[in-house]
Amino acid sequence: MLALHGLAAVEFEPGSTATSQLAAERLGVLVGQIAKSLLFLGKDGRHAMLLCPGDRKASSAKLKAALGVKTRMARRDETLAATGFEPGGVCPFGIDDNIRILLDESLSQYKTIYPAAGTGASGVPMTFAQLAAITGGSVGDFTVAEAASQEGAG
């Protein structure tokens, strides 16, 4: 799918980019340029994936407002079952059409962002516009700055 859009993944040694901070250090970019893919499970049983900067946290209240239901972070086994990827390497491309994709608008401030490419040691350099076009995600305000958040992702 990436090749169809003229994109290629950057890969590192397994385990070397387990956090947004480590990934940013490996790539030599800001932590915010790392596009985290977070999977949530709604009280209605439906999944939603949020792509947001590595230095931001999901806002429970904003997700509830956008999705119409309370959500919680999907567990490791739920994430693998729903996406085919382990947490830390969830790729937002080519996933089940039943998973609603949300793109936090704060990602658009960066010229280049790096969503995961299916492993915990990979990323795909792209623009926010490319991410939006490929995923068909809904753009909005779904996060808060990590330092300002006390509510977590849940």
Sequence and secondary structure as in RCSB ss.txt:
>XXXX:A:sequence
MLALHGLAAVEFEPGSTATSQLAAERLGVLVGQIAKSLLFLGKDGRHAMLLCPGDRKASSAKLKAALGVKTRMAR
RDETLAATGFEPGGVCPFGIDDNIRILLDESLSQYKTIYPAAGTGASGVPMTFAQLAAITGGSVGDFTVAEAASQ
EGAG
>XXXX:A:secstr
 TGGGT   EE STTTT SHHHHHHHHTS GGGEEEEEEEEETTS EEEEEEETTEEE HHHHHHHHSS EEE  
HHHHHHHHSS TT    SS  TTSEEEEEGGGGGSSSBEE  SSTTEE  B HHHHHHHH  EEE  EEEGGG S
STT 
